[in-house]
Amino acid sequence: MKNNTSNQFKENQSEYVERLKSMTTNSKIELFEKDVRKIRKKKTIFKDKKPKIGRQPFAVVELRKLTLEKSKNINFKPTFLTKRERKKKLKKELEDKKAKIKKEREQIKHIRKKFHSQFDFENNQDFEKNKSNKDPNAQNLAQEMELELIQKAYLGKKRKKKTVPPSQKFKFNFDWDVKDDTSEAYNDLYKKKAIVSLLSGRGTIAGYDQDEQLNKNRKTWSGLIGERKPITNPKVAPSLHEILRERRRTFKETQKIKKLQKEKDNRHWTKKNLDEMTERDWRIFKEDFRITTKFGGKLPNPIRFWSEAGFLDSIYQAIKDAGYKQPYPIQRMAIPVGLANRDCVGIAETGSGKTAAFVIPMLNYILKQPPMCHNIAGEGPYSLIMAPTRELASQIEKEVKRFSYYLEIKSMVIVGGVDIHMQSALAAHGIECLICTPGRLLDALKKRFTFTYYLV
């Protein structure tokens, strides 16, 4: 059985070798690769089995031999060069390239020279032949040829005129052509431009940078004015020079004053006195504190600081005690309107000092009135403050008492929930300021208990 299998293997091998001989190298390699793949697949299937130690398959051996032969036949093999060797190689390549270009240029030069020498020789021959002839026509021809050669040397070859089609012959070109401008080329005014210095370096030309012109004039004229000799002629009156000097001095002084005035005007409103404030300053002031006014015609200017409001010392001291370092925006505008005894409707956020805005001018108004006594008490209080709720009325009374701490002013609250007859009895003794709610005020008016001059 073993002999039969060995004979069969030998026959298959001989057939395989004959087939290989007839094939090309590339097809051989492909065939061997296929065989190798098949063998590898078989190996993966029988991994558990131990590999038989012996010679390798025929296909693998042949494949190795072929690859070795192919590697021997390869002409180029990669070589690794050092940095110095690479630089040398590059330098050599550049030199070879330059030498090649130089050689090519020399060849072209030589060909051109050869061609020109032939051309000149031919021309010279014709010229000598024509010269040797004694005919006048020949001499004229020779002269014409000479003139043509000179013309070519100086003017170049004659260019053929472009033929313009009849459709474009009378067509007008609207585009600007440089050839059409003859002003700068032929006009002496444009060729030789005069350097103008108006008013001995003090004047300027329109259309150019003024500062640049003045600097240039100053440089050119400063040297000339410095070198100028002073006038020592007794005939010329010295008073004229003195007058001019005085004028210059006064002009400089006025310029300085104007500059200082301008700087003063451009200051911020905080750095100015009340008298120095302009309309522009008041507008900026209102913009800073977001104060807007509507209607009312010409309104009084707002308060900048408490010290400029013009209050009595007692009111000013009460404001200090209340903790108002600077007036709020509503107070800045509402207080001067209240002091001018004008009607005012103020709109502001809660906690922005609205109560003080109407209480302070009210107190100022009360102080101008005669002191309250029994004779006047029946006429009613000097001022009336109306509040929508009892809580707010009591809160306003606290503020009135705080600001009238240093003043002899009485205030009272008339609200619901308290006996009206008792409240009217207290009011009959004389009150400068009355704080009340609308409902209780209507009841008091019906019973003719109160009458007022100043309403808030």
DRENZASE-610654 format. One line per field, with one value per residue (C-alpha): x, y, z; residue in one letter. Coordinates in steps of 0.2 Angstrom, whole numbers, always signed. Example, Ala and Ser with C-alpha at 12.3 -4.5 7.8 and 13.67 -1.06 7.14 Angstrom:
% DRENZASE-610654
x: +62:+68;
y: -22:-5;
z: +39:+36;
resn: a:s;
END
This chain:
% DRENZASE-610654
x: +0:+14:+23:+8:+6:+24:+23:+8:+16:+32:+21:+11:+28:+35:+19:+20:+38:+34:+20:+31:+44:+31:+25:+32:+40:+25:+13:+24:+24:+5:+3:+16:+7:-10:-2:+6:-11:-19:-5:-8:-27:-23:-12:-25:-37:-25:-18:-20:-10:+9:+18:+28:+47:+54:+57:+46:+33:+39:+29:+37:+55:+52:+45:+60:+72:+62:+62:+81:+84:+73:+82:+99:+93:+86:+98:+94:+95:+91:+107:+106:+117:+123:+119:+136:+135:+118:+124:+138:+127:+115:+129:+136:+118:+117:+134:+130:+113:+122:+136:+122:+113:+129:+134:+116:+118:+135:+128:+114:+126:+137:+123:+117:+134:+136:+119:+123:+140:+132:+119:+132:+143:+129:+124:+142:+145:+129:+135:+152:+145:+134:+148:+160:+147:+149:+131:+123:+107:+118:+126:+109:+103:+119:+115:+97:+103:+115:+101:+89:+102:+105:+86:+85:+99:+91:+72:+70:+60:+45:+29:+14:-1:-16:-30:-46:-63:-75:-88:-75:-67:-79:-82:-79:-69:-75:-61:-46:-30:-13:-8:-22:-15:-3:-3:+11:+22:+22:+16:+30:+18:+16:+34:+42:+32:+35:+37:+25:+26:+11:+12:+31:+27:+12:-1:-7:-13:-31:-33:-17:-13:-12:-2:+11:+12:+15:+28:+37:+36:+42:+58:+62:+58:+65:+83:+80:+72:+86:+99:+90:+99:+90:+85:+96:+91:+87:+76:+63:+52:+56:+38:+32:+42:+36:+17:+19:+28:+14:+1:+9:+10:-8:-13:-4:-11:-29:-26:-20:-35:-47:-38:-40:-58:-61:-53:-64:-79:-75:-73:-85:-100:-93:-78:-88:-97:-115:-113:-102:-114:-121:-136:-125:-119:-137:-141:-127:-131:-149:-142:-131:-145:-158:-169:-183:-196:-211:-222:-221:-212:-196:-192:-180:-163:-161:-150:-132:-128:-137:-127:-133:-152:-153:-162:-161:-148:-161:-167:-150:-145:-161:-156:-138:-146:-157:-141:-144:-126:-132:-149:-158:-163:-182:-176:-164:-178:-194:-187:-183:-200:-208:-198:-204:-222:-226:-237:-227:-231:-215:-213:-199:-195:-199:-186:-179:-183:-200:-207:-192:-194:-211:-209:-193:-201:-217:-207:-199:-216:-223:-208:-212:-230:-234:-233:-248:-259:-277:-283:-278:-281:-299:-294:-286:-268:-255:-252:-261:-254:-266:-261:-271:-269:-267:-250:-243:-250:-242:-225:-226:-229:-213:-203:-211:-206:-189:-186:-195:-185:-176:-192:-207:-220:-234:-241:-256:-263:-282:-287:-301:-303:-302:-316:-318:-323:-308:-297:-306:-304:-285:-284:-294:-278:-269:-258:-246:-246:-261:-259:-275:-284:-297:-312:-309:-304:-321:-330:-320:-324:-343:-343:-332:-317:-303:-296:-279:-267:-254:-259:-248;
y: +0:+11:+8:+12:+29:+33:+29:+40:+54:+53:+53:+69:+77:+74:+81:+96:+100:+98:+111:+123:+122:+128:+143:+161:+166:+177:+164:+152:+163:+165:+146:+143:+157:+147:+131:+140:+147:+129:+122:+136:+132:+114:+118:+129:+114:+101:+112:+99:+86:+87:+93:+79:+83:+81:+90:+105:+104:+106:+122:+131:+126:+131:+148:+152:+148:+159:+174:+172:+172:+188:+197:+194:+200:+217:+231:+244:+241:+255:+262:+272:+288:+299:+318:+323:+311:+317:+335:+330:+321:+336:+348:+336:+335:+354:+357:+344:+353:+370:+363:+355:+372:+381:+369:+371:+390:+389:+378:+390:+405:+396:+392:+410:+417:+405:+411:+429:+428:+419:+433:+447:+439:+438:+456:+462:+452:+460:+477:+475:+468:+484:+495:+488:+492:+510:+512:+527:+516:+503:+517:+524:+506:+504:+521:+516:+499:+508:+520:+505:+497:+513:+514:+496:+499:+515:+513:+494:+485:+493:+487:+483:+495:+486:+486:+492:+485:+498:+494:+500:+514:+528:+520:+532:+525:+532:+525:+536:+533:+539:+545:+557:+567:+580:+592:+586:+581:+597:+611:+620:+624:+605:+601:+614:+615:+630:+629:+641:+648:+660:+674:+671:+653:+657:+653:+636:+629:+621:+603:+598:+593:+610:+604:+596:+612:+623:+612:+612:+631:+633:+623:+633:+650:+648:+648:+663:+673:+669:+675:+691:+706:+718:+735:+748:+762:+778:+784:+769:+774:+762:+764:+753:+738:+741:+741:+725:+717:+722:+716:+699:+698:+703:+690:+676:+681:+681:+664:+658:+665:+657:+640:+641:+646:+631:+619:+627:+624:+606:+602:+589:+597:+590:+602:+617:+630:+633:+649:+641:+628:+629:+621:+607:+604:+603:+591:+580:+581:+575:+561:+555:+553:+547:+562:+566:+580:+583:+598:+613:+625:+632:+622:+626:+617:+602:+601:+596:+595:+598:+613:+622:+619:+635:+627:+633:+626:+617:+607:+604:+597:+585:+579:+575:+566:+556:+549:+557:+561:+565:+569:+555:+558:+561:+573:+582:+587:+588:+598:+614:+612:+612:+626:+636:+633:+623:+608:+592:+573:+563:+544:+534:+517:+512:+517:+531:+545:+551:+556:+567:+574:+582:+584:+595:+609:+608:+612:+626:+633:+631:+641:+655:+656:+665:+654:+644:+651:+650:+664:+656:+638:+638:+641:+624:+617:+625:+608:+592:+575:+562:+543:+528:+518:+520:+511:+523:+538:+533:+530:+548:+555:+547:+555:+572:+571:+566:+581:+594:+588:+605:+615:+620:+611:+601:+586:+575:+559:+558:+540:+528:+517:+532:+543:+558:+570:+567:+570:+586:+592:+589:+598:+613:+618:+622:+610:+615:+598:+586:+568:+558:+545:+551:+543:+551:+568:+568:+565:+579:+591:+587:+591:+607:+602:+606:+618:+618:+629:+616:+599:+584;
z: +0:+4:-12:-22:-13:-16:-34:-36:-27:-39:-54:-48:-44:-62:-70:-58:-63:-82:-80:-71:-85:-97:-86:-84:-67:-62:-65:-56:-41:-41:-42:-27:-17:-19:-14:+2:+6:+5:+16:+29:+29:+32:+47:+55:+54:+61:+75:+89:+79:+81:+65:+57:+57:+39:+23:+18:+4:-14:-18:-3:-8:-26:-21:-10:-24:-36:-24:-21:-40:-42:-28:-36:-53:-45:-51:-38:-19:-7:+2:+18:+17:+30:+31:+24:+10:+6:+5:-6:-18:-19:-22:-36:-44:-44:-52:-65:-69:-70:-81:-92:-94:-97:-111:-119:-118:-127:-140:-144:-144:-156:-168:-167:-170:-185:-192:-190:-198:-213:-215:-213:-226:-238:-236:-237:-253:-261:-255:-263:-279:-280:-275:-289:-302:-308:-313:-304:-301:-292:-281:-277:-272:-261:-252:-250:-242:-231:-225:-222:-211:-201:-199:-193:-181:-173:-176:-177:-190:-198:-190:-201:-199:-191:-203:-195:-201:-208:-194:-181:-192:-185:-168:-154:-139:-123:-112:-107:-117:-110:-128:-128:-113:-120:-105:-95:-109:-119:-107:-98:-84:-80:-84:-72:-57:-47:-28:-21:-3:+0:+13:+16:+22:+32:+18:+12:-5:-5:-8:+2:+20:+29:+44:+32:+22:+37:+44:+27:+26:+44:+40:+24:+31:+48:+42:+31:+45:+57:+45:+41:+48:+60:+53:+60:+48:+58:+44:+48:+63:+78:+83:+68:+74:+92:+86:+77:+92:+103:+91:+91:+110:+112:+99:+108:+125:+118:+110:+127:+136:+123:+125:+144:+142:+131:+143:+157:+147:+143:+161:+169:+179:+195:+193:+189:+201:+199:+190:+177:+172:+154:+145:+139:+157:+163:+149:+153:+172:+168:+157:+171:+183:+170:+174:+161:+162:+152:+150:+162:+150:+157:+173:+187:+186:+197:+213:+211:+230:+246:+250:+234:+238:+249:+264:+282:+293:+303:+288:+282:+299:+299:+281:+288:+303:+291:+282:+265:+259:+241:+234:+224:+206:+211:+224:+213:+201:+212:+227:+216:+207:+225:+231:+216:+222:+205:+203:+200:+197:+201:+196:+203:+211:+229:+241:+230:+242:+236:+253:+256:+239:+244:+263:+262:+250:+261:+277:+268:+263:+281:+288:+276:+284:+300:+316:+320:+335:+341:+330:+314:+320:+314:+296:+295:+293:+281:+271:+268:+263:+257:+257:+251:+266:+285:+285:+272:+281:+298:+288:+281:+298:+304:+289:+293:+311:+306:+295:+307:+322:+323:+319:+329:+317:+323:+312:+314:+306:+303:+298:+300:+315:+327:+334:+322:+335:+345:+330:+326:+344:+342:+325:+332:+343:+327:+316:+302:+293:+291:+285:+281:+270:+257:+266:+283:+274:+265:+282:+290:+275:+276:+295:+291:+302:+290:+277:+269:+258:+253:+246:+243;
resn: m:k:n:n:t:s:n:q:f:k:e:n:q:s:e:y:v:e:r:l:k:s:m:t:t:n:s:k:i:e:l:f:e:k:d:v:r:k:i:r:k:k:k:t:i:f:k:d:k:k:p:k:i:g:r:q:p:f:a:v:v:e:l:r:k:l:t:l:e:k:s:k:n:i:n:f:k:p:t:f:l:t:k:r:e:r:k:k:k:l:k:k:e:l:e:d:k:k:a:k:i:k:k:e:r:e:q:i:k:h:i:r:k:k:f:h:s:q:f:d:f:e:n:n:q:d:f:e:k:n:k:s:n:k:d:p:n:a:q:n:l:a:q:e:m:e:l:e:l:i:q:k:a:y:l:g:k:k:r:k:k:k:t:v:p:p:s:q:k:f:k:f:n:f:d:w:d:v:k:d:d:t:s:e:a:y:n:d:l:y:k:k:k:a:i:v:s:l:l:s:g:r:g:t:i:a:g:y:d:q:d:e:q:l:n:k:n:r:k:t:w:s:g:l:i:g:e:r:k:p:i:t:n:p:k:v:a:p:s:l:h:e:i:l:r:e:r:r:r:t:f:k:e:t:q:k:i:k:k:l:q:k:e:k:d:n:r:h:w:t:k:k:n:l:d:e:m:t:e:r:d:w:r:i:f:k:e:d:f:r:i:t:t:k:f:g:g:k:l:p:n:p:i:r:f:w:s:e:a:g:f:l:d:s:i:y:q:a:i:k:d:a:g:y:k:q:p:y:p:i:q:r:m:a:i:p:v:g:l:a:n:r:d:c:v:g:i:a:e:t:g:s:g:k:t:a:a:f:v:i:p:m:l:n:y:i:l:k:q:p:p:m:c:h:n:i:a:g:e:g:p:y:s:l:i:m:a:p:t:r:e:l:a:s:q:i:e:k:e:v:k:r:f:s:y:y:l:e:i:k:s:m:v:i:v:g:g:v:d:i:h:m:q:s:a:l:a:a:h:g:i:e:c:l:i:c:t:p:g:r:l:l:d:a:l:k:k:r:f:t:f:t:y:y:l:v;
END
